[in-house]
Amino acid sequence: MFLSAARSDLNPIFSDNKIKLGIFHINGPGGARTLVPENFKPSWDDSVDAAIAADEAGFEAIVPYSRWTSEATPGHQSGTTFEPFTWAAGIGSRLRHSCVMSTCHVMHVHPIFAAKAVATADHICNGRFALNVVCGWIPSDMKMFGHADIGVAGRYAYADEWTAILKRLWTEDTEFDFEGKYLKVESGYSRPHPIQKPYPALMNAGGSDEGQNFVGKHCDIAFIRTETHEWMKNRAASYRRFVAEAHGRAVQIWIQAYVVQRDSYVEAIRYVDYYAVEQADRAHVDAIMKIRNRPLSPEENATYRRNLGAGPGGLPLLGNAHDIANELIALSRLGIDGVLMTWVDVRESVRRFGREVVPLLEQAGYRKPLRQ
């Protein structure tokens, strides 16, 4: 007989910390598109070490990403990633506090397999697992899997069917049939169910109207893009209002950030200039620029290239511990619930963040000390 409990009692993602913390991208190169030797390399031992550092610092989430081909040339380091379900379950077995959130592209994985994989991982992690549902379009990955582009509306319609099947497999005790436009299941059944009730949390980066509706219907976390403070404040408020009015639910708002912690803001800026500009992996940056194909002015082009070198996207968190803590507090006041962060030298940087930044957030009343 399997135990079960409300996910709010098990999963730190549902804690009442005003600003939640997560680590991102450590099942592959750490996120920065740089050639500096200290850049994170995706070995199993280093992944475990980085995740344990985040766990000991009280982070709520450890999130791998899903990538199957190189973002640049064949053989480039960006094509070396661990498969996120297996990686996440293994990492979760080594942690005492953090939730591990696997990333899954709905068109790559059948919902029957996903339901069983998540339930298994939830048992391995003692009810501290979640799923980042991805519906985007990476051309090289899609080509390798043999998928045709069905457009944004089609991908979210597919994801709606996929998630409906997933939730039924997690909650129903008898076999069921399902037939939609994209997916068909006969005699669907999956046991054990997840430990968490009603089921593990779901996250999605839904920015389009279709994506926002998907988040409102199915997800617990909206992963929004980072812009100016005013934009994020308005976006967080409008997202929550839409989900409440259209679906009668509440949703958390998370963003992404790259972190450079030094003794001063000037030192942090200098290091970003060094690793993200002087030592940028230009072939990698060029490949991303080509995929995104955005018309930019010379000034915008330089800024965009710098940000692509600095991390996989997101807000810069730069400076000393007080600078970074103050920015995280400001984000909380804007309506941001959580931040998934990347670093260059992940393992030592997370430990320093835990020693210096987390206590400041606790002292300010934005986080509670982790019970050991």
C-alpha positions in Angstrom: 0.0 0.0 0.0 1.4 3.4 -1.0 1.2 6.4 1.2 -0.2 9.7 0.0 -0.5 13.3 1.3 -1.6 16.7 0.2 1.2 18.2 -1.9 1.1 21.5 0.1 2.3 19.4 3.1 5.1 17.7 1.1 6.4 20.0 -1.6 8.4 23.1 -0.8 7.2 24.8 -4.0 4.0 25.4 -2.0 5.8 26.9 1.0 4.8 30.4 2.2 8.3 31.9 1.5 7.7 35.2 -0.2 10.5 34.6 -2.7 11.3 31.0 -3.7 14.6 30.0 -5.2 15.5 27.5 -7.8 18.6 26.3 -9.7 18.3 25.7 -13.5 20.2 24.0 -16.3 22.6 21.7 -14.4 21.8 18.6 -16.4 23.8 20.2 -19.2 26.2 23.1 -19.7 25.3 25.5 -17.0 23.5 28.0 -19.2 26.3 30.5 -19.9 27.4 30.4 -23.6 31.1 31.0 -22.7 34.5 29.4 -23.2 35.9 30.1 -19.7 37.3 27.0 -18.0 35.2 27.4 -14.9 31.9 27.1 -16.8 29.8 24.3 -15.5 30.3 20.9 -17.2 27.5 18.3 -17.2 29.0 15.4 -15.3 26.8 13.3 -12.9 29.0 14.0 -9.9 29.0 17.7 -10.5 25.3 17.7 -11.0 24.8 16.0 -7.7 27.2 18.3 -5.9 25.5 21.4 -7.3 22.0 20.1 -6.4 23.1 19.2 -2.9 24.5 22.7 -2.4 21.1 24.2 -3.5 19.3 21.7 -1.2 21.4 22.6 1.8 20.8 26.3 1.1 17.0 25.7 1.2 16.2 26.2 -2.4 12.7 25.1 -3.4 13.4 23.8 -6.9 16.0 22.0 -9.0 15.0 22.1 -12.6 16.7 20.4 -15.6 16.0 21.5 -19.1 15.1 19.4 -22.2 17.4 19.4 -25.2 18.2 16.6 -27.6 20.4 18.1 -30.2 23.2 20.7 -30.3 22.2 24.4 -30.5 25.2 25.1 -32.6 27.4 22.7 -34.8 27.3 18.9 -34.5 29.4 17.8 -31.5 29.1 21.2 -29.8 28.9 21.1 -26.0 25.3 22.3 -26.1 24.3 18.9 -27.4 25.6 17.1 -24.2 22.7 16.9 -21.8 21.3 14.3 -19.5 17.8 13.0 -20.1 15.7 15.0 -17.6 13.3 12.4 -16.2 16.1 9.9 -15.2 18.4 12.7 -14.1 15.7 14.4 -11.9 14.8 11.1 -10.2 18.4 10.3 -9.5 19.1 13.8 -8.2 15.9 13.8 -6.1 17.0 10.6 -4.3 20.0 12.5 -2.9 18.1 15.5 -1.6 16.4 16.2 1.8 14.4 19.4 1.1 14.2 20.6 -2.5 11.6 19.7 -5.1 13.0 18.3 -8.4 11.0 19.4 -11.4 11.7 17.4 -14.6 11.2 19.2 -17.9 9.2 17.3 -20.6 8.3 18.3 -24.1 4.8 17.0 -24.7 5.5 16.0 -28.3 8.5 14.0 -27.4 7.0 11.8 -24.7 3.7 9.9 -24.6 1.5 10.9 -21.6 1.2 7.2 -20.5 5.0 7.0 -20.1 5.1 10.5 -18.6 2.5 9.6 -16.0 4.4 6.5 -14.9 7.7 8.3 -14.9 6.5 11.2 -12.8 4.7 8.9 -10.3 7.8 6.8 -10.0 10.0 9.9 -9.4 7.5 11.2 -6.9 7.9 8.1 -4.8 11.7 8.3 -5.2 11.6 11.9 -4.0 9.1 11.4 -1.2 6.5 13.6 -2.7 8.8 16.4 -3.8 8.6 16.2 -7.6 7.0 18.4 -10.2 6.8 18.8 -14.0 7.8 21.6 -16.3 5.5 21.1 -19.4 7.1 22.4 -22.6 5.2 23.1 -25.8 7.8 25.2 -27.7 9.4 24.6 -31.0 13.2 23.9 -31.2 13.7 23.1 -35.0 16.6 20.7 -34.6 14.9 18.7 -31.8 11.6 18.5 -33.7 13.4 17.4 -36.9 15.2 14.6 -35.1 11.9 13.4 -33.6 10.2 13.7 -37.0 7.5 16.2 -35.9 5.8 18.6 -38.2 5.2 22.1 -37.0 1.5 22.4 -36.0 1.8 26.0 -34.9 1.4 27.5 -31.4 -2.4 26.9 -31.3 -1.9 23.3 -32.4 0.9 22.6 -29.9 -1.2 23.9 -27.0 -4.2 21.9 -28.2 -2.0 18.9 -28.2 -0.7 19.8 -24.7 -4.3 20.1 -23.4 -5.1 16.6 -24.5 -1.7 15.3 -23.2 -2.2 16.9 -19.8 -5.9 15.8 -19.5 -4.7 12.2 -20.0 -1.8 12.6 -17.6 -4.1 13.8 -14.8 -6.6 11.0 -15.3 -3.8 8.4 -15.2 -2.7 10.0 -11.9 -6.1 10.1 -10.2 -8.4 7.4 -11.6 -8.5 3.8 -10.4 -10.3 2.2 -13.3 -9.4 2.0 -17.0 -10.6 4.7 -19.3 -10.6 5.5 -23.0 -9.7 8.9 -24.5 -9.9 10.1 -28.1 -9.0 13.6 -29.1 -7.7 15.3 -32.2 -4.1 14.4 -31.5 -4.0 11.6 -29.0 -5.9 8.3 -28.4 -5.8 6.0 -25.4 -7.5 2.7 -25.0 -8.0 1.2 -21.5 -5.7 3.8 -20.0 -4.4 2.9 -16.5 -1.3 3.7 -14.4 -0.4 2.7 -10.9 1.1 3.6 -8.5 -0.3 7.1 -8.4 1.9 9.9 -7.3 2.3 10.4 -3.5 1.2 14.0 -3.8 -2.5 14.7 -4.0 -4.2 15.6 -6.1 -1.0 15.3 -8.3 2.4 16.9 -8.6 2.7 20.6 -9.6 2.9 21.6 -13.2 4.8 24.6 -14.7 4.6 26.1 -18.2 6.1 29.2 -19.9 2.9 30.1 -21.6 3.3 33.6 -23.1 0.8 33.5 -26.0 -3.0 33.6 -25.4 -3.1 29.9 -26.0 -0.3 29.4 -23.5 -1.8 31.5 -20.8 -5.1 29.7 -21.2 -3.3 26.3 -20.8 -1.5 27.6 -17.7 -4.8 28.8 -16.3 -6.5 25.4 -16.9 -3.8 23.0 -15.9 -0.7 24.6 -14.2 0.4 25.8 -10.8 3.3 28.0 -12.0 3.5 30.4 -14.9 7.1 30.8 -16.0 7.1 34.3 -17.6 9.9 36.1 -19.5 11.9 38.8 -17.8 11.6 42.4 -18.8 11.6 45.7 -17.0 10.2 45.8 -13.4 7.1 47.7 -14.5 6.4 45.1 -17.3 6.8 42.2 -14.9 4.6 43.8 -12.3 1.8 44.3 -14.8 2.3 40.9 -16.3 2.2 39.1 -13.0 -1.0 41.0 -12.0 -2.7 40.4 -15.3 -1.7 36.7 -15.4 -3.2 36.1 -11.9 -6.3 38.1 -12.8 -6.9 36.0 -15.9 -6.4 32.7 -14.2 -8.7 33.7 -11.4 -11.5 35.0 -13.6 -11.3 32.4 -16.4 -10.5 29.3 -14.4 -11.2 30.1 -10.7 -7.7 29.2 -9.7 -4.5 30.8 -8.3 -1.1 30.6 -10.0 2.5 31.3 -8.9 4.6 33.5 -11.1 8.3 32.5 -11.6 11.0 34.1 -13.7 14.6 33.2 -14.8 17.8 35.0 -13.8 21.6 34.6 -14.2 23.6 35.4 -11.1 27.1 36.9 -10.7 27.9 37.5 -7.1 31.1 39.4 -6.3 32.3 41.8 -3.6 30.9 44.7 -5.6 28.6 45.5 -8.5 31.5 46.8 -10.5 33.4 43.5 -10.0 30.3 41.6 -11.1 29.9 43.7 -14.3 33.6 43.2 -15.1 33.2 39.5 -14.8 30.1 39.4 -17.1 32.1 41.4 -19.7 34.9 38.9 -19.4 33.0 35.6 -19.6 30.0 36.7 -21.7 31.7 39.1 -24.2 35.5 38.6 -24.3 35.3 34.8 -23.8 31.8 34.2 -25.3 31.2 31.0 -27.2 30.6 33.0 -30.4 29.6 30.0 -32.5 26.9 29.2 -30.0 25.7 32.8 -29.7 25.6 33.1 -33.5 23.5 30.0 -33.8 20.9 31.2 -31.2 20.8 34.6 -33.0 20.1 32.9 -36.3 17.3 30.8 -34.8 15.6 33.7 -33.2 16.1 35.9 -36.2 15.1 39.2 -34.6 15.7 42.5 -36.4 17.9 44.6 -34.0 19.7 47.9 -34.0 23.5 47.7 -33.5 23.1 48.7 -29.8 20.3 46.1 -29.3 22.4 43.5 -31.1 25.4 44.0 -28.7 23.1 43.9 -25.7 21.3 40.8 -26.9 24.6 39.0 -27.7 25.9 39.9 -24.2 22.8 38.5 -22.5 23.0 35.3 -24.6 26.6 34.8 -23.5 25.8 35.5 -19.9 23.1 32.9 -19.5 20.1 31.1 -21.1 18.0 34.2 -20.7 16.5 36.1 -17.8 17.2 38.9 -15.5 20.8 39.7 -14.3 21.3 39.5 -10.6 24.6 41.2 -10.1 26.7 42.6 -7.3 27.4 41.7 -3.7 25.1 39.7 -1.4 23.1 42.9 -0.4 22.7 43.9 -4.0 21.3 40.5 -5.0 19.1 40.2 -1.9 17.6 43.6 -2.5 16.8 42.8 -6.1 15.1 39.5 -5.0 13.1 41.4 -2.5 12.1 44.0 -5.1 11.0 41.1 -7.4 8.8 39.7 -4.6 7.2 43.1 -4.2 6.5 43.1 -8.0 4.5 39.9 -7.6 7.2 37.4 -8.5 6.9 34.2 -6.5 10.1 32.4 -7.5 13.3 32.7 -9.5 15.1 29.9 -11.4 18.8 30.9 -11.4 22.0 30.0 -13.3 25.6 30.6 -12.6 28.9 30.0 -14.4 30.8 28.2 -11.6 27.6 26.7 -10.2 28.8 24.6 -7.3 30.9 27.2 -5.5 28.6 30.0 -6.5 25.5 28.4 -5.0 27.4 27.7 -1.8 28.4 31.4 -1.5 24.8 32.4 -2.4 23.6 30.2 0.4 26.1 31.6 2.9 25.6 35.3 2.1 22.3 36.0 0.3 19.9 33.6 1.8 20.4 34.8 5.4 19.7 38.4 4.2 16.4 37.2 2.8 15.6 35.5 6.0 16.5 38.6 8.1 14.2 40.7 5.9 11.3 38.3 6.4 11.1 37.0 2.8 12.2 33.5 3.7 12.1 31.3 6.7 15.2 29.4 7.9 15.4 25.8 6.7 14.7 23.3 9.4 17.5 20.8 9.5 
